[in-house]
Amino acid sequence: MANNLINGVPIDRGIYGPLSALSDSYIDRLENSLINELGKSLRLSLINDAMAVALPYAGEMAAVITLGTNLGIGYPPLSLDHLRIVEEVCYEQI
């Protein structure tokens, strides 16, 4: 997500800021919508897009600058222990 989150709520700035008005926790709202739509149990996590770009540098003292519509900076986490790689992705044709 191209916005920072505090306790699952987008910071009230930028294009995603208004999402904070939808729910006390946008992550919970999105997760519940996906569960209802897919009919499967899941756990959703959102991270800032610049941090996602920095993930390959986890554990290193680094910063990654992103260039796009806006300038962004991401800092890698200390480790990847809290993240789970999705091993299977299924796409359903519509």
VOMAR-270997 format. One record per residue: chain; residue in three letters; z, x, y of N, C-alpha, C in turn; residue number from 1. Coordinates in pm, 1 decimal. Atoms other than C-alpha are relative to their C-alpha. Example, Ala and Ser with C-alpha at 12.3 -4.5 7.8 and 13.67 -1.06 7.14 Angstrom:
! VOMAR-270997
[marvex "A","ala",[0.0,89.0,-119.0],[780.0,1230.0,-450.0],[0.0,90.0,120.0],1];
[marvex "A","ser",[-6.0,-82.0,-119.0],[714.0,1367.0,-106.0],[73.0,-77.0,109.0],2];
This chain:
! VOMAR-270997
[marvex "A","met",[0.0,84.7,-116.5],[0.0,0.0,0.0],[0.0,89.5,123.1],1];
[marvex "A","ala",[12.5,-82.4,-120.7],[-95.4,139.1,338.3],[106.3,-36.8,103.3],2];
[marvex "A","asn",[-112.7,27.7,-88.2],[246.3,68.0,484.2],[125.5,46.0,-71.9],3];
[marvex "A","asn",[-127.7,-35.7,60.4],[600.4,186.2,425.2],[79.2,-125.8,-30.0],4];
[marvex "A","leu",[-82.3,112.7,42.2],[845.5,-44.5,249.0],[147.1,37.7,11.2],5];
[marvex "A","ile",[-144.7,-14.5,2.6],[1217.6,-88.9,296.1],[53.1,-114.5,-84.3],6];
[marvex "A","asn",[-52.0,101.3,93.8],[1382.5,-271.1,2.7],[-104.8,-103.5,-36.1],7];
[marvex "A","gly",[106.6,89.6,43.7],[1048.7,-419.1,-100.7],[-67.8,-77.9,110.2],8];
[marvex "A","val",[57.8,74.1,-112.7],[959.8,-546.0,246.4],[-81.2,97.0,86.2],9];
[marvex "A","pro",[79.1,-87.4,-86.8],[671.8,-395.9,447.9],[63.0,11.2,138.6],10];
[marvex "A","ile",[-48.0,-20.2,-136.5],[780.9,-243.2,778.1],[-87.7,-83.7,91.7],11];
[marvex "A","asp",[71.8,94.7,-86.4],[682.4,-487.3,1051.2],[-86.3,73.8,102.8],12];
[marvex "A","arg",[96.7,-64.5,-87.6],[395.6,-283.5,1190.6],[-130.2,13.5,-77.4],13];
[marvex "A","gly",[128.6,-18.9,65.5],[29.5,-232.1,1118.0],[-52.7,-127.2,-63.1],14];
[marvex "A","ile",[69.1,116.2,57.5],[-199.8,-460.8,924.0],[82.8,-71.8,-106.3],15];
[marvex "A","tyr",[-79.8,61.9,105.1],[50.3,-522.4,639.5],[135.9,-49.7,50.2],16];
[marvex "A","gly",[-127.8,42.0,-55.4],[349.3,-585.4,866.0],[29.3,-148.2,-13.0],17];
[marvex "A","pro",[-26.5,144.3,11.3],[307.0,-964.9,870.4],[37.9,-47.3,-140.2],18];
[marvex "A","leu",[-40.4,38.4,135.0],[359.5,-969.8,491.1],[151.0,-13.2,-12.4],19];
[marvex "A","ser",[-145.8,7.7,5.1],[729.4,-924.6,562.8],[50.1,-142.0,27.1],20];
[marvex "A","ala",[-39.7,138.3,-28.7],[735.7,-1287.2,680.5],[-12.9,-90.4,-123.0],21];
[marvex "A","leu",[22.4,83.3,118.0],[631.9,-1414.7,335.1],[122.4,-14.7,-88.8],22];
[marvex "A","ser",[-110.5,0.1,95.0],[946.2,-1325.9,146.0],[101.1,107.1,38.7],23];
[marvex "A","asp",[-99.9,-104.9,-19.0],[1270.7,-1130.7,153.4],[-41.4,127.8,-71.8],24];
[marvex "A","ser",[51.5,-115.6,73.3],[1100.7,-901.8,-99.7],[-144.5,-27.6,-37.7],25];
[marvex "A","tyr",[142.5,19.4,29.1],[722.3,-884.0,-96.5],[-32.9,45.9,-142.1],26];
[marvex "A","ile",[23.8,-47.6,136.6],[731.8,-686.6,-422.6],[35.0,-109.6,-100.2],27];
[marvex "A","asp",[-39.4,108.2,90.9],[922.7,-968.8,-597.5],[-99.5,-114.4,5.3],28];
[marvex "A","arg",[95.3,110.3,-13.7],[683.8,-1228.5,-459.2],[-131.6,33.4,-69.2],29];
[marvex "A","leu",[124.5,-41.6,62.6],[376.2,-1033.0,-569.7],[15.9,11.5,-151.0],30];
[marvex "A","glu",[-27.0,-12.7,143.1],[530.2,-953.2,-908.7],[3.8,-137.3,-66.9],31];
[marvex "A","asn",[-8.3,135.1,56.8],[613.3,-1321.1,-972.9],[-135.7,-69.3,-1.3],32];
[marvex "A","ser",[134.6,57.8,-2.9],[262.8,-1426.4,-868.3],[-85.6,55.2,-113.4],33];
[marvex "A","leu",[76.0,-61.7,109.0],[111.9,-1178.7,-1114.7],[47.2,-49.6,-136.1],34];
[marvex "A","ile",[-53.9,51.2,125.9],[344.2,-1291.2,-1395.7],[-51.1,-140.9,-25.7],35];
[marvex "A","asn",[48.6,137.1,15.4],[248.2,-1655.0,-1333.6],[-149.5,-4.6,-28.4],36];
[marvex "A","glu",[145.5,-1.7,16.7],[-123.3,-1573.8,-1313.4],[-40.7,56.6,-136.0],37];
[marvex "A","leu",[37.0,-67.8,124.1],[-136.5,-1342.3,-1615.9],[71.2,-54.6,-123.1],38];
[marvex "A","gly",[-77.0,51.9,111.8],[125.3,-1514.9,-1827.4],[65.2,110.0,-82.9],39];
[marvex "A","lys",[-61.1,-112.8,69.2],[273.0,-1177.0,-1918.6],[113.7,56.4,84.3],40];
[marvex "A","ser",[-110.5,-63.5,-69.3],[595.5,-1000.6,-1834.5],[-45.9,135.4,52.6],41];
[marvex "A","leu",[34.9,-128.9,-56.7],[556.0,-703.4,-1603.7],[99.2,37.9,106.5],42];
[marvex "A","arg",[-84.7,-51.2,-107.9],[739.3,-488.2,-1354.9],[-91.0,73.4,96.1],43];
[marvex "A","leu",[89.8,-53.9,-100.5],[562.7,-396.8,-1033.5],[75.3,91.0,95.1],44];
[marvex "A","ser",[-52.2,-89.7,-102.7],[627.8,-106.3,-800.2],[-111.0,28.6,98.7],45];
[marvex "A","leu",[96.0,-36.4,-102.5],[453.9,-36.7,-474.1],[47.7,126.2,68.5],46];
[marvex "A","ile",[-34.0,-118.4,-77.5],[441.0,296.6,-298.8],[-103.4,13.9,110.5],47];
[marvex "A","asn",[89.2,-27.2,-111.3],[286.6,409.7,24.0],[-121.9,75.7,-51.5],48];
[marvex "A","asp",[122.4,-62.8,48.7],[-76.4,517.1,-23.5],[-1.9,150.9,20.4],49];
[marvex "A","ala",[-4.0,-144.3,-23.5],[-17.1,860.5,128.8],[92.0,69.2,-100.8],50];
[marvex "A","met",[-87.0,-56.7,102.5],[271.3,919.4,-112.9],[-72.9,3.8,-134.2],51];
[marvex "A","ala",[76.5,2.6,124.7],[42.9,818.2,-400.4],[-93.4,120.4,-8.5],52];
[marvex "A","val",[88.3,-116.1,-2.9],[-199.6,1090.1,-294.4],[78.9,128.6,-24.0],53];
[marvex "A","ala",[-83.0,-119.5,13.6],[88.7,1339.6,-292.8],[62.8,14.4,-138.6],54];
[marvex "A","leu",[-66.0,-4.2,130.8],[206.8,1257.8,-648.9],[-34.7,122.7,-84.5],55];
[marvex "A","pro",[28.6,-119.9,81.0],[19.8,1550.6,-811.0],[83.5,122.0,39.5],56];
[marvex "A","tyr",[-80.2,-112.4,-47.8],[244.1,1781.5,-607.6],[149.5,-24.6,-15.5],57];
[marvex "A","ala",[-141.3,32.6,21.0],[572.1,1630.6,-731.2],[78.9,125.2,-33.2],58];
[marvex "A","gly",[-87.3,-112.9,22.9],[854.6,1881.7,-726.3],[-30.8,120.2,87.2],59];
[marvex "A","glu",[36.9,-111.2,-87.1],[679.9,2106.1,-476.5],[34.6,-33.2,144.8],60];
[marvex "A","met",[-20.4,18.1,-143.6],[755.8,2156.1,-109.5],[-139.4,-11.1,60.5],61];
[marvex "A","ala",[137.2,21.1,-45.6],[435.7,2001.5,22.5],[-7.9,-122.8,88.3],62];
[marvex "A","ala",[34.4,120.4,-75.5],[283.1,1747.6,254.3],[-150.1,-17.2,-13.9],63];
[marvex "A","val",[141.8,30.0,14.4],[-52.7,1576.4,210.9],[-41.3,-87.5,117.7],64];
[marvex "A","ile",[51.1,77.1,-113.3],[-246.8,1454.7,512.1],[-120.9,-79.4,-47.5],65];
[marvex "A","thr",[112.5,85.5,37.8],[-479.4,1160.5,456.3],[-77.2,-38.3,125.7],66];
[marvex "A","leu",[88.1,40.9,-109.1],[-774.5,1077.2,675.9],[-77.0,-123.1,-44.7],67];
[marvex "A","gly",[70.1,123.9,29.7],[-919.6,729.2,682.2],[-8.9,-79.7,127.7],68];
[marvex "A","thr",[-5.8,81.9,-120.2],[-896.1,439.0,920.0],[109.7,51.3,91.8],69];
[marvex "A","asn",[-111.3,-60.1,-73.4],[-566.7,596.1,1023.8],[33.2,135.0,-61.6],70];
[marvex "A","leu",[-50.1,-126.8,49.7],[-406.3,935.2,984.2],[133.0,-26.1,-69.0],71];
[marvex "A","gly",[-124.6,20.9,72.2],[-131.7,941.3,724.3],[53.4,130.1,-54.6],72];
[marvex "A","ile",[-60.1,-117.4,62.5],[108.4,1189.6,572.1],[89.1,-46.9,-113.6],73];
[marvex "A","gly",[-80.1,34.4,116.0],[265.6,1176.3,230.3],[76.8,119.6,-49.2],74];
[marvex "A","tyr",[-84.8,-104.3,54.9],[549.4,1376.2,84.2],[21.9,-30.2,-148.0],75];
[marvex "A","pro",[-17.2,26.3,142.9],[568.3,1417.6,-292.5],[146.3,-21.8,-36.0],76];
[marvex "A","pro",[-138.2,18.3,45.9],[876.9,1295.6,-477.9],[50.2,127.7,-68.2],77];
[marvex "A","leu",[-57.8,-116.8,65.6],[1115.5,1547.6,-630.4],[-44.5,10.9,-144.9],78];
[marvex "A","ser",[47.5,0.4,138.9],[999.9,1441.8,-978.4],[-76.9,-130.0,-24.5],79];
[marvex "A","leu",[72.8,121.4,39.2],[787.3,1183.0,-1157.9],[79.1,-80.5,-102.6],80];
[marvex "A","asp",[-81.1,64.5,103.1],[1074.2,1072.2,-1385.2],[10.4,-151.0,16.8],81];
[marvex "A","his",[-18.1,143.0,-25.3],[1099.7,729.6,-1219.4],[-131.2,-78.6,-9.5],82];
[marvex "A","leu",[129.4,67.3,9.2],[726.7,653.4,-1259.6],[-45.5,-7.1,-144.8],83];
[marvex "A","arg",[53.4,17.3,134.4],[557.8,522.8,-1572.4],[-150.9,-12.5,11.1],84];
[marvex "A","ile",[145.8,5.9,-0.5],[190.4,581.1,-1638.1],[-44.4,-120.0,-81.1],85];
[marvex "A","val",[54.3,114.7,71.4],[0.8,269.2,-1735.8],[-98.0,53.4,-103.1],86];
[marvex "A","glu",[81.0,-55.5,107.6],[-150.1,353.1,-2073.6],[-116.8,-89.1,-36.8],87];
[marvex "A","glu",[106.6,91.1,39.9],[-360.2,46.0,-2126.8],[-29.3,-95.1,115.5],88];
[marvex "A","val",[41.1,92.0,-104.8],[-553.9,-148.7,-1869.8],[-107.1,-90.6,-58.8],89];
[marvex "A","cys",[95.4,96.2,53.6],[-736.9,-464.9,-1969.5],[-63.7,-76.9,115.4],90];
[marvex "A","tyr",[71.8,74.7,-102.0],[-1001.7,-628.1,-1755.1],[-62.8,-121.8,-66.0],91];
[marvex "A","glu",[58.8,123.4,51.9],[-1106.7,-985.4,-1811.5],[-117.3,-37.1,89.0],92];
[marvex "A","gln",[115.7,39.8,-79.1],[-1455.2,-1082.8,-1703.6],[15.3,-143.8,43.9],93];
[marvex "A","ile",[-7.4,136.3,-55.5],[-1472.1,-1386.7,-1481.2],[-137.6,-60.2,-3.3],94];
